[in-house]
Amino acid sequence: MRECVVYHSLKLESALRDDQKTERARAETLFKKEEQIREGAKAMAEYKAAQKAVQDKTARLRALRLARDAAKQATASSQGRTR
């Protein structure tokens, strides 16, 4: 009878350890997924910030180019009239 109780007790302990391992694995998987989501959001924010910086720089350079071209054209047209 005592052997039977010990056997069932060991079997129960083994089952509990297996459950703990399963729960730990589940928790680690969940943590990894959450971490991956956070990293993805961070990467997307960095990408969007870089994209906006490029768009802002392009707009600034375009405005400078148009102003330069307009100044050249005004200078050329005023020089053509004085001759």
LINJO-V461691 format. One record per residue. RES is the residue in one small letter. PHI is phi in degrees with one decimal (none if undefined). PSI is psi in whole degrees, -180 to 180 (none if undefined). OMEGA is omega as a letter, one per 20 degrees, with the letter a starting at -180 (none if undefined). Layout:
# LINJO-V461691
RES,PHI,PSI,OMEGA  RES,PHI,PSI,OMEGA
This chain:
# LINJO-V461691
m,none,-44,a  r,-62.7,-40,r  e,-62.4,-38,r  c,-65.0,-43,r  v,-65.0,-43,r  v,-63.5,-43,r  y,-60.7,-48,a  h,-65.5,-36,r  s,-64.8,-44,r  l,-65.2,-39,r  k,-64.2,-41,r  l,-65.5,-43,r  e,-61.1,-41,r  s,-63.2,-43,r  a,-64.2,-40,r  l,-65.4,-41,r  r,-62.7,-42,r  d,-63.3,-41,r  d,-63.2,-41,r  q,-64.3,-41,r  k,-63.6,-42,r  t,-64.5,-45,r  e,-64.1,-40,r  r,-64.3,-44,r  a,-62.7,-41,r  r,-63.3,-44,r  a,-65.1,-41,r  e,-64.2,-40,r  t,-63.5,-44,r  l,-63.3,-42,r  f,-62.5,-44,r  k,-62.8,-41,r  k,-64.5,-44,r  e,-63.1,-41,r  e,-63.6,-41,r  q,-64.0,-39,r  i,-64.6,-44,r  r,-62.7,-44,r  e,-64.6,-38,r  g,-64.4,-42,r  a,-65.1,-40,r  k,-65.5,-44,r  a,-63.3,-40,r  m,-65.4,-40,r  a,-63.4,-42,r  e,-64.0,-41,r  y,-62.4,-46,a  k,-65.0,-38,r  a,-64.2,-43,r  a,-65.4,-41,r  q,-62.8,-42,r  k,-66.1,-39,r  a,-61.6,-42,r  v,-64.9,-43,r  q,-63.4,-42,r  d,-64.4,-44,r  k,-64.6,-41,r  t,-62.1,-44,r  a,-63.4,-42,r  r,-63.4,-46,a  l,-66.2,-37,r  r,-64.1,-44,r  a,-61.7,-43,r  l,-62.7,-42,a  r,-64.4,-44,r  l,-63.8,-40,r  a,-64.9,-43,r  r,-62.4,-46,a  d,-63.8,-39,r  a,-65.7,-40,r  a,-66.0,-41,r  k,-62.1,-44,a  q,-65.8,-40,r  a,-65.5,-40,r  t,-66.2,-43,a  a,-66.4,-40,a  s,-71.7,-35,r  s,-72.4,-33,r  q,-70.7,-34,r  g,-69.3,-29,a  r,-79.0,-31,a  t,-79.3,-15,a  r,-79.6,none,none
